[in-house]
Amino acid sequence: MSGTDARTSGIVVVGLGRAGKARVRDLKQKVLGENAVLRGVISRRKVEDDLPTLDWDEALSREDVNALIICTENDTHEQYARKALEHGKHVLVDYPLCLSAQGGKDLFNLAESKGLICHVENIALLLPAHQDFKKTIKTKDLSLKEGTARLEASFASEWFNDINRAGFPSFSGVSTLECLTDLFGSLTLKEAHFVHETDRHVLTCKLFTSENRPLTWKIERLRECTARKRFQEFIFEDGTVLTLPPPGPPPQPTPGHKGLFARDLELFLAKVRGECSKEIIAEHKKLVLDCLELAEEIKKMTGF
Ligand SMILES: NC(=O)c1ccc[n+]([C@@H]2O[C@H](COP(=O)([O-])OP(=O)(O)OC[C@H]3O[C@@H](n4cnc5c(N)ncnc54)[C@H](OP(=O)(O)O)[C@@H]3O)[C@@H](O)[C@H]2O)c1
């Protein structure tokens, strides 16, 4: 690449919604240093900012672009990620990677066949509270008795209450399945129910850990919902109770500070630059694919 050193990653952000703006903010503020360079954005709307805009052909053909970050609606992720990979670009996809288990496998296979990275964001895994839980469970060798993960929220955007665009709630909420799997290992599905009304979607699942301990997962999305309530409680055999405070939206980092999206980008770039072990890359891939499988199983069980 002309005028840049070998560690420079030229990045294009696709989609300028909440997630895309957070990516652009971090890249503009250079929170990851001079080697993570924003080449521009692809947006279907007129971009008011002073940002350089690119069309797909330009982004995919420019040699100084090596990676795309996909921040658009869920039903576009698979198509956009495939397009980027087919043109030799690494890809970071804001979760969910796609809306089917097979689609996920195909994308990882495509990336691997081309020696590229396909990284899927899940900033909830990076939350200090989640990391603390993981450490506590491991170091104290805690045995789960039962657990609950609940989310009550509005449809975050207009497209979110259209299941064709957002995906079935087990896909649009797959980050929670990843968190539960990250804490307790692979999960088995016992029950799944879905209430689908115009202004209200409720998914309730009963999952079991490999030690046959129950986990209840409930997502309730409402049109009229002012506060986002997120709650997790895990009760262990020795009486220990771990409760997640509602994390809410990702904290807004102060300039120069690495927030959750920046740390996710850092992880992606470490993979791209060969600074991340093969084991960690394989672990992340397994987590994503296993949870897409589970999301699909949940959808099938509800009969939706
Ligand atoms: N928000 C988060 O904290 C967060 C966290 C983790 C993962 N994600 C994932 O990131 C993806 C995008 O989520 P989001 O929260 O950023 O959704 P969003 O704000 O609704 O943006 C989605 C897309 O809608 C378009 N858009 C944004 N504002 C618009 C407006 N005023 N009018 C018309 N179109 C508009 C943008 O595309 P164009 O620029 O092309 O118009 C944008 O990429 C989803 O897959 C989500 O699961 C989000």
The ligand as an ORCA input file, in Angstrom:
! r2SCAN-3c Opt
* xyz 0 1
  N     -26.528      0.260     18.624
  C     -25.790     -0.567     19.323
  O     -25.392     -0.288     20.475
  C     -25.374     -1.894     18.748
  C     -24.581     -2.724     19.526
  C     -24.157     -3.921     18.982
  C     -24.544     -4.295     17.715
  N     -25.338     -3.496     16.987
  C     -25.737     -3.943     15.655
  O     -25.423     -2.933     14.716
  C     -26.372     -2.948     13.646
  C     -26.961     -1.567     13.474
  O     -27.596     -1.203     14.687
  P     -27.902      0.330     15.018
  O     -28.290      0.353     16.429
  O     -26.793      1.178     14.550
  O     -29.184      0.555     14.087
  P     -29.718      1.931     13.449
  O     -29.270      3.088     14.243
  O     -31.178      1.736     13.232
  O     -28.987      1.963     12.041
  C     -29.209      0.952     11.069
  C     -29.036      1.523      9.674
  O     -30.131      2.363      9.373
  C     -29.677      3.481      8.618
  N     -30.110      4.681      9.357
  C     -29.627      5.149     10.526
  N     -30.242      6.281     10.889
  C     -31.174      6.499      9.937
  C     -32.134      7.497      9.736
  N     -32.265      8.518     10.584
  N     -32.932      7.390      8.645
  C     -32.805      6.391      7.783
  N     -31.880      5.413      7.910
  C     -31.092      5.484      8.963
  C     -28.164      3.432      8.535
  O     -27.773      3.000      7.251
  P     -27.369      4.083      6.136
  O     -26.268      4.916      6.685
  O     -26.945      3.241      4.981
  O     -28.613      4.879      5.850
  C     -27.802      2.382      9.560
  O     -26.718      1.590      9.183
  C     -27.421     -3.994     14.022
  O     -27.080     -5.188     13.366
  C     -27.243     -4.168     15.510
  O     -27.593     -5.481     15.933
  C     -25.777     -2.298     17.473
*
